[in-house]
């Protein structure tokens, strides 16, 4: 049985329906990322799971225990949930030790547990410092440690890295996933950053307008998106028209092989999605003739525009292998792709 089960959840605020039939399942010790644009319902769903708001329809189970339904409401303090909000929300008047101890039952084991969590988050010598004496990354570690301290059955992280700069976000993302794996904690992370979602999750749920568009392992989501919307939300993509055949989809780039999960039947017009890293520039005649009409160096990658059969494509390629402006060659697609009618 799944550790967390969310069935047909609906939630409205006044006349606005924010969640429209959400279904999700999490296994014990797994990490689920909720990815989607602002306003799609990610934080609202987190609040329902935490018990901050009641559900209008549907149910939420932790194991076999019903936590929420239209007729049942278990309050947050009885759900054994750790919650990490967007800004960390540390108590400024408490030390690191005080923040970690907050919510722990008083007793002989309290100090021991605080020491264990300080060691876990790598801040053993910072217990007597106050939040304003910590860096942004250290504050987020304390916020996560406070959520983990009571040994919750589920940790909810609501865009916890938003206030951090790009490099710190990457390192904190790695630290957080390492901590969750080390403790075997089941977690749900809300984010609008695809890279962040891919890095931390075992399962990735893509949300749009209050609905789950697709839920699957991150690699499946990226390479086999269920729709054009999912493809756009999860990374750069090139979309081209074509016609499905027995060998794949016939397009301006030749016949491109499709995944077996592709829903388009043979002989139907469709749109194929190609990820930028699938394009390969060749000088050996493999692929279709192409010419570079624009080139913009961006460091580790270069943006180029290529002209193919009176069609212009904008591509991102590794800088070391990017052709020069005005260069002619051949362009081909590596691997399988997805297409939709």
N, C-alpha and C positions, 0 to 999 in steps of 0.2 A: 504493500500500500504506500502511496505517496506521502511524504512528510507534510507537505502543504498542498491543499486542494482548493482552488477557487473556481466556483461554478456559476456561470450565467449572471455575473454581477452587473447590476444597473445602479446608476446614481445620477440624480438630477438636483440642480440648485435652481429653484423657481421653475421657469419654463424651459431652462436649458438642460438637455440631457448630456451629461459629461462622460459617462461610461455606458456602453451599449452592448451588454452581454459578454463580459470578459470571462474566459476560461483559461486557467493555467494550472500546472502541476510542478512541484519541486520535489526532488529526491533529497533524502538526508545528506547533508554535507555538500550540496551542490550550490552553485552561484548562478542566479538568473539576472540578466541585465534587461532593463526596460529602456528601449531606445525610441526616441521620437521627438518632434519639434515641440516648442513651448506651447502649452494650451491643449495638448492632445489627451491629457488625463492621467499622466504618469504619477504625479504627486498625489492626486485624488485617490488613485488606487492604493498607493502606499498608506495613506491616512486611514482608509477603510481596513486594511490589513492590520494596522497598528491599533485600531480601535478608537481613533480620534473622532471618527464620524460613523454613523450607522449606515447600513446598506438599505437600498430601497427594494431590491429584488435579488435573489440568488443566495449563495451560501459560501462561507469560508470555514474550512476544517483544518485543524492542526492535528495530524494523525487521525484518530477516530473521534476527536472532540470537536463538536460544533462551536465555533467562536462567534459567528455572526450570521444572521438571517433576518428577515423582516420581523420575526417573533423572538429572536434570541440575540442578546448583546452582552458579551463578556467584556468588562472594562479593561483598559490598557494595562493596568497594574497587575492583572491576573493572566495576561497572555504570554508572559516571559519573553518579551521582545526587547532587543536593543535597537535604539534609534539614533542615527547620525544625521542631523539636519545640514542644510547647505552651508551654513557658516560655522558649524561646529558647536556653537552656543555653549561655550564653557562659562562657568561662573567666575567672573573676574575677581571676586573677593575671596575665592578659595584657591589654595595651592594646587599643584598637580595632584598630590596625594589626596587632597580634599575633594577634588573633582572625581577622581577615580573611586573614592569611597562612597560618594553620593549614591544612594540607592541600595547600598549593601547593608544587610542586617547587622546590627551592633552585636559584638561578641568577640571572643578570642581569635576567631579566624579572619576577622576583617582586615587587620594589619597585614597578616600573612598574604591574603589575597591581593591587596594593593601592591605589595612587594613583587608578587608573581607577575602582575600585569605590567608594572614598571619594567621588569626584565623582558617581558614579552614584546613590548612596544619599543624597546631599545632606549629607554630614558631612565635608567636605574639611578643616575646621579642628579636627576632633575626634580625629584619629588617635592622639594621645598620651594620651588620657583612658582611664580604666579603667571597666568596666561600672557600678560603683556611682556613678560621677560622671555617668551618663546618665539621662535620663528613660525611662519605660517604652517610649514610642514609639521613641525613639532606639535603645534596646537591640534592639527588634524589627527595626529597619532594619539594624543590624549583623548580626543573625542571618540575615536574608535575604541581605545582601551576602556573608556567608561562604559561604552555599549557592551563590550565583551566581559566586563568584570563580573556581572551576576550569572555568568554561564547561560545566556539566553538560548532558547530553541530556534530563534530566528533573529537576524540582524538586518535592519532596513537602512540603506544609505541613500539619501536624497541629494544627488549631485554634490557630493562632499568636497570635490576638488575645484569647484567653480571659481573660488577667490584666489587660486594659486596661479603663478605664471606657468608657461608651457613646460619648461624643463622640470620644474618641481611637480607638476601634475603627473608627468610620466614616472618619476621616481616614486611618488606617493602611491600611484596606481600599482606599481610593482610591490611596494611594501604592504599595501592592504591585501592584495591577493595572496601574498606569502603568509600573512597573519591568519587569514581565513582558512587557508589550506592547512596550516600548522595546527589550528584548533579544531578543524573539522566542522566549522560553523556553516549552517545554511544561511544564505544571504540573498537579498534582492537589492540591486544597485540601479538607481535611476540616473540616466545620463542623456544628453543630446549629442555626445561625441562618439561617432562610430568606432574610432580607434580604441577608445577607452572601453567601450562595450565588448569589442572583440577580445581585448587583452584579459579581461577579468572573468568572463562568463563561460559556463558549461552549456547553458541554453540562453538564447537571445530572442526576446520578444519585441517585435517592431510594432509600435503603436501609431495610429493616425486617427484623429477625430473620434476618440473614445472607443476604438476597436483594435483588436490584435490582428494585424495584417498577416503576420507569419511568426511562428515560434519554432525554432530548430537550433541545432548546434551552429556556432558562429560561421564556420567554413561553409556550411550548407546555405546559410542566409546570404553570404557574400557571393558565392559562385552560382547558386541556384535560387535567386530571389523569386518569390511567388508572383510578383507583379512589377510593373514599371515603377510604382511608388516605392516599393521596398528597395529596388535597385538604386533609386535616387537618394534615399535616406541613408544608405549604408556605404556610400562611396562614389567616386567619380565613375561615370559610365558613358559609353557611346551607344546611341540608339540608331538603328538603320532598318529600313524596310526590306522585305525579302519574301520569298515564296518557299514554303516547306516542301522538301522532296524526301525520298526514301533515304538519301545519304546525308541529309542535314537541311540547311536553309540556304537557298541561292540568293546571294546579295551582291553588292558592288565590289565586295572583296572576295568573290568566288563562293564556293560552297563551304559553309561553316558547319562542322558537326555539332549536334545538339545533345544535351543530356537526355537520358531515357525518361526523366520526370517531366520533360517538356510537354505541355498540354495541347499543343497545336497539331491537328491531324495533317496528313500528307495532302499536298496540292492546295493548301490554304495560304492566303496572304498573312503575313505576320510581321511583328517588330522584334528584332534580335538585339540583345544587349551584350556589349563587349567591354570588359574592363580594360583600362589603359595599358596595364602591364602585359596583356595578351598580345599586343601588337609587336611585331618584329620587323625591323628594317633589313632588307636583304640586297646584296649586290650580285647574287648568283642566279637571278631570274626566277626564283620561287616567289609566288604571290602575284599581285596585280601591279602594273606600272604606276608609279607615284612620283610627285615632285614637291619639294619643300618650298612653300611660299611665304612662310613667316617662322621666326625662331626667337624664343625668349628664354635666356639662361636664368635658372632659379636655384642654383647651387647643386644639390644632389640630383635634381631632375631638370629637364628643359621642356618647355611648352613649344610645340610646333604645330603648324597648320600644313596639311598636305592636300594636294589636288589629285583626285582620282576620278577618271571618267566624268569630268565636269561636276564632280561633287567635292566639297571641301570638308575635311575632318580635322578637329582640334584634338591633339594627342599630348599625353605626358609620357616622356621616355627618360630612362637613365642618362645623365649627362655624358657619361663616357662613351655611350654608343649612339648618341643622337646625331643624325646627319646634318650637314651644313646647309645654310640658306641657299636655295637654288639648286641643290643636289637632286639628281634623279636616281631612282632605284626601284625596288619592289617592296610592297607591304603585304604581310600575311598575318593571319590570326592563329595563335597557338592554343590548343586545348578546345574543350567543348564550351558551348554557350547556352543561354536560355532564350526562349522566344515566346511571345503571346500573340494571339489573334487580335 
